[in-house]
């Protein structure tokens, strides 16, 4: 026994003249060629259609992203103009209600018989008001001042109502340029003002780290917290975003570890060494 079924011969089957004749028939060959070509054409058509569909969707997605970026930039530009107008109105109000009112009182008092001490007090108050407005427009000696000193000085008036803790890790051989210092300082102002106005906090912790490659600023409070699922539509957030974009950095708000909110700003840097350290 060779293990094959009776009556079955593979050799005889494949060597059947009529079977081979069917495959050698030109019509049969033409039919199979037509079937293969049709299948290949169908496959090519399907591939072309799927590729076209994919490209259309990709282009649509890219267009939507481009439109979203354009709209976002328009919003930031509009916000920038709105912020400028808000600051102009605020400064005009401070000048009118603060400095000009004190000068008006001084002018009226000059026609009376007030003692010299009274005039001196009015003049000192006017000078202090003018100095406060000037410092708000541009921090004093910002070109020479270190960033950590600017931040600490801004926090000084808040120590009456808040517990302030400040940590800084600075490389003395590197120095920020004025543009970066001013933008980071304005962002810091916005974050702190938001804490003072809305957070109902008692403690403000500030961490500043400056290295040749990166600046990291972290502000943490113990207030009512931050809800990331409710996006802010105020000018403050747009102001922070606009200034961060100018620095080519990134920022985020997130809940603090225990309670409250923490703000983290990261700015990439390429700082040259100061000449005295070279």
C-alpha positions in Angstrom: 0.0 0.0 0.0 1.4 3.4 -0.9 -1.2 5.4 1.1 -3.2 6.8 -1.8 -6.9 6.3 -2.4 -7.9 3.7 -5.0 -8.7 5.2 -8.4 -6.8 8.5 -7.8 -3.7 9.2 -9.8 -2.3 12.8 -9.5 0.0 12.1 -12.4 -2.8 11.0 -14.7 -5.0 13.9 -13.5 -2.5 16.7 -14.3 -1.5 15.0 -17.5 -5.1 14.7 -18.7 -5.0 16.0 -22.3 -8.5 17.6 -22.2 -7.6 19.5 -19.0 -4.4 20.9 -20.4 -6.2 21.7 -23.6 -8.7 23.9 -21.7 -5.8 26.0 -20.2 -4.1 26.2 -23.6 -7.4 27.5 -25.2 -6.8 31.2 -26.2 -10.3 32.1 -25.0 -9.6 30.7 -21.6 -6.3 32.5 -21.4 -7.9 35.8 -22.5 -10.7 35.4 -20.0 -8.2 34.9 -17.1 -6.1 37.8 -18.3 -9.2 40.0 -18.4 -10.1 38.9 -14.9 -6.6 39.6 -13.6 -6.5 43.0 -15.3 -10.0 43.9 -14.0 -9.0 43.0 -10.5 -5.8 45.0 -10.8 -7.7 48.0 -12.2 -10.2 47.7 -9.3 -7.4 47.6 -6.8 -5.6 50.6 -8.4 -8.9 52.5 -8.5 -9.5 51.7 -4.8 -6.0 52.8 -3.9 -6.3 56.0 -5.8 -9.7 56.7 -4.3 -8.5 56.0 -0.7 -5.4 58.1 -1.3 -7.4 61.0 -2.6 -9.9 60.7 0.3 -7.0 60.7 2.8 -5.3 63.7 1.1 -8.6 65.6 1.1 -9.2 64.9 4.7 -5.6 65.9 5.6 -5.9 69.1 3.6 -9.2 69.9 5.3 -7.7 69.3 8.7 -4.7 71.4 7.9 -7.0 74.2 6.6 -9.1 74.0 9.7 -5.9 74.2 11.9 -4.6 77.1 9.8 -8.0 78.9 10.1 -8.0 78.2 13.9 -4.5 79.7 14.2 -5.5 82.7 12.2 -8.6 83.3 14.3 -6.5 82.8 17.4 -3.9 85.4 16.2 -6.8 87.8 15.4 -8.1 87.3 18.9 -4.7 87.9 20.4 -4.3 91.1 18.3 -7.8 92.3 19.3 -7.0 91.5 22.9 -3.7 93.4 22.7 -5.5 96.5 21.4 -8.2 96.1 24.1 -5.5 95.7 26.8 -3.7 98.8 25.6 -7.0 100.8 25.7 -7.7 99.5 29.1 -4.3 100.5 30.4 -4.7 104.0 28.8 -8.0 104.4 30.5 -6.6 103.2 33.8 -3.6 105.6 33.6 -5.9 108.5 32.6 -8.1 107.7 35.6 -5.1 107.5 37.9 -3.7 110.8 36.6 -7.1 112.5 36.9 -8.2 111.1 40.3 -4.7 110.9 41.8 -2.0 113.3 40.6 -4.2 116.0 39.0 -6.6 116.2 42.0 -3.7 116.6 44.4 -2.2 119.3 42.2 -5.5 121.1 42.0 -5.8 121.0 45.8 -2.3 122.4 45.9 -3.1 125.2 43.5 -6.2 126.2 45.5 -4.3 126.0 48.8 -1.6 128.3 47.4 -4.1 131.2 47.4 -4.8 130.7 51.1 -2.8 131.3 54.2 -2.0 127.6 54.9 1.3 126.8 56.8 4.3 125.7 54.8 4.0 122.2 56.2 0.6 121.8 54.6 2.1 122.6 51.1 5.0 120.3 51.7 2.6 117.4 52.5 0.6 118.0 49.4 3.7 118.1 47.3 5.1 114.9 48.8 1.8 113.2 48.1 1.8 114.3 44.5 5.4 113.1 44.1 4.5 109.7 45.5 1.5 109.4 43.2 3.6 110.4 40.2 6.3 107.9 41.2 3.8 105.1 41.6 2.4 105.8 38.1 5.9 105.9 36.6 6.8 102.6 38.3 3.7 101.0 37.1 4.4 102.0 33.5 8.0 100.7 33.7 9.7 99.2 36.7 12.6 101.4 37.9 16.1 100.5 36.7 14.8 97.5 34.9 17.9 97.3 32.7 20.2 97.0 35.7 17.9 95.2 38.1 17.8 91.4 38.5 14.5 89.7 37.8 14.2 88.2 41.2 14.6 91.7 42.8 11.9 93.0 40.5 9.5 90.2 41.6 10.3 90.6 45.3 9.8 94.4 45.1 6.4 93.8 43.5 5.4 91.5 46.4 6.6 93.8 49.2 3.3 95.8 49.5 1.3 92.5 49.7 3.1 91.3 52.9 0.6 93.1 55.0 -2.2 90.8 53.8 -0.4 87.7 52.6 2.2 85.3 53.7 4.9 85.6 51.0 7.6 83.0 50.4 10.1 83.4 47.6 12.7 81.0 46.3 15.2 81.8 43.5 17.9 79.8 41.8 19.9 82.2 39.7 23.2 81.9 37.8 25.1 85.2 38.5 27.2 84.8 35.4 24.2 85.1 33.1 21.8 88.0 32.7 18.4 88.4 31.1 17.9 91.2 28.5 15.4 93.9 29.3 12.8 92.6 26.9 12.6 89.2 28.6 12.6 90.7 32.1 9.8 93.1 31.3 7.6 90.5 29.7 8.1 88.0 32.5 7.5 90.8 35.1 4.2 91.7 33.4 3.1 88.1 33.3 4.0 87.9 37.0 2.0 91.0 37.7 -1.1 89.6 36.0 -0.9 86.3 37.9 -0.4 88.0 41.3 -3.2 90.5 40.6 -5.5 87.7 39.8 -4.6 86.0 43.1 -5.2 89.2 45.0 -8.6 89.9 43.3 -10.1 86.4 42.9 -8.3 83.7 44.8 -9.2 84.5 48.4 -5.8 83.2 49.3 -3.6 83.7 52.4 -0.2 82.5 51.1 1.7 83.1 47.9 4.7 81.0 47.1 7.0 82.0 44.2 9.7 79.8 42.7 12.1 81.3 40.1 14.8 79.2 38.3 17.1 80.7 35.7 19.7 78.7 33.8 21.5 79.4 30.5 18.9 77.4 28.6 15.6 78.0 30.4 13.6 80.2 32.8 11.0 78.7 35.0 8.6 80.7 37.1 6.1 79.1 39.4 3.5 80.9 41.4 1.4 78.9 43.9 -1.5 80.1 46.2 -3.8 78.5 48.7 -7.0 80.1 47.5 -10.2 78.8 46.1 -8.5 76.9 43.3 -8.6 76.8 39.6 -11.2 75.0 37.4 -9.5 73.9 34.1 -12.9 72.8 32.7 -14.2 76.4 32.8 -12.0 78.4 30.4 -11.4 82.0 31.3 -12.6 84.7 28.8 -11.0 87.6 30.7 -8.3 89.8 29.3 -5.9 88.6 31.9 -5.4 85.2 30.4 -5.2 86.5 26.9 -2.6 89.1 28.2 -0.5 86.2 29.7 -0.8 84.2 26.5 0.2 87.1 24.3 3.3 87.9 26.3 4.2 84.2 26.6 4.0 83.9 22.8 6.3 86.9 22.4 8.8 85.0 24.6 8.2 81.8 22.5 7.5 80.1 25.8 4.7 78.1 27.4 2.5 78.3 30.4 -0.2 76.4 32.2 -2.6 76.8 35.2 -3.3 73.7 37.3 -4.7 72.8 40.7 -2.1 73.0 43.5 -1.1 69.9 45.4 -3.2 70.6 48.5 -5.5 73.5 47.5 -5.4 76.6 45.5 -3.8 77.1 42.1 -0.4 77.0 40.6 0.9 78.8 37.5 4.0 77.6 35.7 5.8 79.6 33.0 8.7 78.2 30.9 10.7 80.3 28.6 13.6 78.9 26.4 16.7 80.9 26.6 20.2 81.3 24.9 22.0 83.4 27.5 25.6 84.6 26.8 27.9 84.8 29.8 28.6 88.2 31.3 32.0 89.5 30.2 33.4 89.5 33.7 32.8 85.7 33.9 34.4 84.9 30.5 
